[in-house]
Amino acid sequence: MSPCKRPPPATTEIRDGKFAINSPRGLRRISIMAYRTAKGLGPDGKPYQEQYLPAKFNLTSDRTLKVETTPIVNHEIDLKLAN
């Protein structure tokens, strides 16, 4: 096994359209996921959470952000979810 060359993902929650995150510097891919309780039950007969945003915002996202070596304070990033 070779060591992982990419830093681990940095995650955070979006509340009221705002978020704060610490991330290693460099070019980082942005993915946005949102979950809700799915209709119906899962294979185990219990309610489950489904990710409901289109793949272009997460699995196949090509949006990136360059994280500088100094902290970005009050930096606004427009991550509109419109088509």
C-alpha positions in Angstrom: 0.0 0.0 0.0 1.2 3.5 -0.8 0.4 6.4 1.4 -2.4 8.7 0.4 -1.0 11.8 -1.4 -4.1 13.9 -1.2 -5.2 15.5 2.1 -8.3 14.1 3.7 -11.6 16.0 2.8 -12.6 18.9 4.9 -16.3 19.0 5.8 -18.7 21.4 7.4 -22.4 22.2 7.6 -24.1 25.0 5.7 -26.5 26.9 8.0 -28.6 29.8 6.7 -26.5 29.8 3.5 -23.2 30.3 5.4 -20.3 28.1 6.3 -16.8 28.2 7.7 -14.2 25.6 7.1 -10.5 24.9 7.6 -8.8 23.2 4.7 -5.2 22.5 3.7 -3.9 24.9 1.1 -3.9 24.2 -2.6 -6.6 23.6 -5.2 -9.6 21.9 -3.6 -12.6 20.4 -5.3 -15.9 21.6 -3.8 -18.8 19.2 -3.4 -22.2 20.0 -1.8 -24.4 17.3 -0.4 -27.8 17.6 1.2 -29.8 14.9 3.0 -33.4 14.4 3.8 -35.5 11.6 5.1 -36.5 9.4 2.1 -40.0 8.4 1.4 -40.5 4.8 2.3 -38.3 2.5 4.2 -34.8 1.1 3.7 -33.9 -2.6 3.2 -33.8 -3.0 7.0 -37.4 -1.7 7.3 -36.3 1.6 8.9 -36.5 5.2 7.6 -33.2 6.4 5.9 -31.5 9.5 4.7 -31.1 10.2 1.0 -28.8 12.6 -0.8 -31.0 14.7 -3.0 -28.8 17.2 -4.9 -27.8 16.4 -8.5 -24.5 14.7 -9.0 -23.0 17.8 -10.7 -22.8 19.4 -7.3 -21.0 16.5 -5.6 -20.0 13.3 -7.3 -19.2 14.8 -10.6 -18.5 18.4 -9.4 -15.8 20.4 -11.3 -16.1 23.4 -9.0 -12.8 24.2 -7.3 -11.4 26.7 -4.8 -7.8 27.6 -4.4 -7.0 27.8 -0.7 -4.2 30.3 0.0 -1.4 29.9 2.6 -2.9 32.7 4.7 -6.4 32.4 6.2 -9.3 33.8 4.1 -11.4 35.9 6.4 -14.9 36.8 5.4 -14.4 35.5 1.9 -17.7 35.0 0.1 -18.0 32.2 -2.4 -21.1 32.0 -4.6 -22.1 28.3 -4.7 -25.5 28.7 -6.4 -27.4 25.5 -6.9 -29.3 26.7 -10.0 -29.0 24.8 -13.2 
